[in-house]
Amino acid sequence: MGLSSRGTKFLESQGVPFEPIPYDHKEKGAEFAAKALGFPLDRTIKTLVVEVVSKGYFFVLMPGDLQLDLKALAKAFGVKKAQMADPRTAEKITGYLTGGISPFGARKQLPVIMEETILEHKEVLINGGQRGLLILMDPKDIRNITQAKVLSVARRPDNSN
């Protein structure tokens, strides 16, 4: 597997420092990637594609140990509903396979929502645009390069709210 993707090429074109980190992709998800690399799950970022009804599709960046609170996201936009995009729609919009979706270099650049707790870390891993390729970088650079809106839209997985 190469260490280059549309995502890494986008970051290079923007002059953003990052380190490509390949791993053996055997299953989708931040939990598998974090374990495969021995990296903390709370610093392994999931890139979700979410539809905020009447507002369109967004990338939502979420720490691997937390879940997106769809009700909180909808409320932040003043709408009744937000829902996960189905995998086929996410792949069609982004041009990436699920398990390899990156907010960088996507076919259609979606607005980005970043869970605020991500900014508590100096470095995080985020998908580089293909399965088995993560990027180690400063979350402030992610926020700046994507012009992310920073919100509190996470919940703990064991919370049923």
C-alpha positions in Angstrom: 0.0 0.0 0.0 1.3 3.5 -0.9 1.6 6.3 1.6 -0.1 8.7 -0.8 -3.8 9.4 -1.4 -5.9 12.4 -2.4 -6.0 13.2 1.3 -2.2 13.3 1.7 -1.8 15.2 -1.6 -4.4 17.8 -0.4 -2.4 18.3 2.9 0.9 18.6 1.0 -0.6 21.2 -1.4 -1.7 23.2 1.7 1.7 23.0 3.4 0.3 21.3 6.5 2.7 19.1 8.5 1.6 15.5 8.9 3.0 12.0 9.2 1.4 9.1 7.2 1.0 6.0 9.4 0.1 2.8 7.5 -1.5 -0.2 9.2 -2.9 -3.5 8.2 -6.6 -2.7 7.6 -8.6 -5.8 8.5 -11.8 -4.2 9.7 -13.4 -0.7 9.6 -13.4 1.5 12.6 -11.3 3.7 14.9 -11.2 0.9 17.6 -9.5 -1.6 15.2 -7.0 1.1 13.9 -6.1 2.3 17.4 -5.5 -1.3 18.6 -3.5 -2.1 15.4 -1.2 0.9 16.0 -1.2 0.8 19.9 -2.5 4.4 19.8 -5.1 5.8 22.3 -8.7 5.5 21.1 -9.6 9.0 22.3 -6.9 10.4 19.9 -8.0 8.2 16.9 -10.5 10.3 15.0 -13.5 9.0 13.1 -14.7 10.8 10.0 -18.4 10.5 9.8 -20.7 11.6 7.0 -23.9 13.0 8.4 -27.0 14.5 6.9 -28.4 17.5 8.8 -31.9 17.5 7.4 -32.6 20.7 5.3 -28.9 21.8 5.8 -27.1 19.1 3.7 -24.2 16.7 4.3 -21.4 17.3 6.7 -18.2 15.6 7.9 -18.3 15.1 11.6 -14.9 14.4 13.3 -15.4 12.4 16.5 -12.9 10.8 18.9 -12.9 7.0 18.6 -14.0 6.5 22.2 -17.2 8.7 21.8 -20.3 8.6 19.8 -22.0 11.3 17.8 -25.1 12.6 19.6 -27.4 13.2 16.6 -29.9 15.1 18.7 -27.3 17.5 19.9 -26.1 18.0 16.3 -29.6 18.7 15.0 -30.2 21.1 17.9 -26.9 23.0 17.2 -28.3 23.6 13.7 -31.8 24.5 14.9 -33.4 21.5 13.0 -35.4 18.5 14.1 -33.2 15.7 12.7 -29.7 14.7 11.8 -28.9 11.2 10.6 -25.9 9.2 9.5 -25.5 8.9 5.7 -25.8 5.4 4.5 -22.4 3.9 3.3 -23.2 4.1 -0.4 -24.2 7.7 -0.2 -21.1 8.5 1.9 -18.9 6.8 -0.7 -20.6 8.5 -3.6 -20.3 12.0 -2.0 -16.7 11.7 -0.8 -15.1 9.4 -3.4 -13.6 7.3 -0.6 -14.5 3.8 0.6 -16.1 3.5 4.0 -13.3 2.7 6.4 -11.1 5.2 4.4 -13.1 8.4 4.4 -11.1 11.5 5.1 -12.1 15.1 5.4 -9.1 16.0 3.2 -9.3 15.8 -0.6 -12.8 14.4 -0.8 -14.6 14.5 -4.1 -17.0 17.0 -2.6 -15.6 19.1 0.1 -18.3 19.1 2.8 -18.4 21.5 5.8 -16.7 20.0 8.8 -17.9 19.8 12.4 -15.2 18.9 15.0 -16.1 17.6 18.4 -14.4 20.1 20.8 -12.6 17.5 22.9 -10.4 16.7 19.9 -8.6 20.0 20.5 -7.4 18.9 24.0 -4.7 16.8 22.3 -1.4 17.7 20.8 -1.5 15.0 18.1 -4.3 12.8 16.7 -4.6 10.1 14.1 -7.2 10.7 11.3 -8.0 8.9 8.1 -5.7 9.7 5.2 -8.1 8.8 2.4 -7.7 5.1 2.0 -8.2 2.0 4.1 -5.1 1.3 6.1 -3.7 4.8 6.0 -3.9 7.2 9.0 -2.3 10.6 9.3 -0.7 11.8 12.5 -1.2 15.6 12.9 -2.1 18.5 15.2 -5.8 18.8 15.6 -5.5 22.6 15.4 -4.2 22.1 11.8 -7.2 19.9 11.1 -9.5 22.6 12.4 -7.7 25.3 10.4 -7.4 23.5 7.1 -11.0 22.3 7.1 -12.4 25.5 8.6 -14.2 23.2 11.0 -17.0 24.5 13.3 -16.1 23.2 16.8 -19.1 21.9 18.7 -19.9 19.7 21.7 -21.8 16.9 20.0 -20.5 13.7 21.6 -21.8 11.3 24.1 -20.3 8.3 25.8 -21.2 5.0 24.1 -22.9 3.6 27.3 -25.2 6.6 27.5 -28.6 5.9 25.9 -29.5 9.6 25.5 
